Amino acid sequence: MSDVVLKAGVMGWPVEHSLSPRLHGYWLERAHIKGSYLPLAVVPNDLSNALKSLKENGYRGVNLTVPHKEAAMAIVDDIDDIARRVGAINTVVVCEDGSLEGRNTDAYGFSQNLLSAQFQHQDRPAVILGAGGAARAAIVALMDLGVPEIRILNRTEDKAQNLAREFGSRLSAYALSNVDALKDASLLVNATSLGLKGQPPLEIFLGTLPVGALVTDMVYAPLMTDLLKRAAARGNKVVDGLGMLLHQARPAFKAFYGVDPEVTPSLRSYVLEGT
Ligand code: ATR
């Protein structure tokens, strides 16, 4: 067996809160891979240098978290189609020739999390609350799942309108208060930061949402957000956001270490203990 330690990590600023080292560490141990996955604190001004030194420092690649996902677009050599559409990179792979490839696995993680809860769009609209980076990943995922209509509700309606212009006729834009837009929906997604620990709760009225709609929150701290609690109490099926984090890590792990890992209940419990 080779003595080479396969190195990867996550770059962020700050990075201590990241659950990725715990998540990848679990898989490394389970698969008996001689590898490491480190938290890498990188200030925004150092991102370019840090990425360009990956190869000489023996890294197979890195994940990127806040605030680097968009800035990396201008640094890497190639960007895959999904990352280009999302407008953000969460995985950088060091290629054989030393070039850097930017990928985005957030949209994949979002879809897999929904599919693991048997989500079917039933040819009905999906509603996304929010118009930032998280919403963009959800839009790409839902378009690729064939959702026929995507309604974007945002506090700043202009930003929702910009997304509708960019992504085309399947999208429409509304104010966050326009709860009529929840009618007929098969899915409601919170892609705002509301409900996150330390932020106000999301106070949207759910009375117009069909009880058969699935409700998911991209916020996973706390796991059961106020939105998910209220949705579950009125009979909607709910999917928390932790699954998205677990599933987005899978293709990155495969790229770094060459093994396709599994998302299991015990992985979920282990990662949860780190929150
Ligand atoms: P992310 O990358 O996590 O999506 P972001 O790009 O900063 O973060 O987007 C945050 C989203 O949460 C936006 O849709 C934002 O609404 P605005 O576009 O109007 O800013 C939404 N958001 C944040 N705080 C909010 C609040 N107090 N009320 C309503 N929406 C809020």
Residues whose N, C-alpha, C, O or C-beta is under 5 A from the ligand:
A	BS01	ATR	G130 A131 G132 G133 A134 A135 N154 R155 T156 K159 A191 T192 S193
